[in-house]
């Protein structure tokens, strides 16, 4: 299974995986509006991959099959104050 990965122009570290290059027909219009102009990041063969950076391979495959796209969002921001308080025992 091949997929095409696009980078968002509006949101950092946000990627959209689709089955075919430049085919966004199964992606909801509201998602496309908030995603911005897609920038091609890479073409990827999923069947030979063991894992993906920042995404679960099985979830990507399942989402591509069932809904025609997969949206990879950035990891949540770190709460450095909370980490500091926990480390110093003041939480």
C-alpha angles and dihedrals in degrees: 000000000000126000136183120224123208129191120224118242092204105042126047117233092009119132135182120209118201134173099238133031113267092356107129095153094118095045114097114251093233090056092050091051093052092041094057127207106345115236116205109246103170150322113242137191105218098187094067095041121103096192142349130228108255097353137078109245095214092049091049092051093045093048093047090052098043104036105011097243144052124210117209112200126195119264115266116273116263117250099220094180091055091048091049093049092048092050092050093046095243099116 
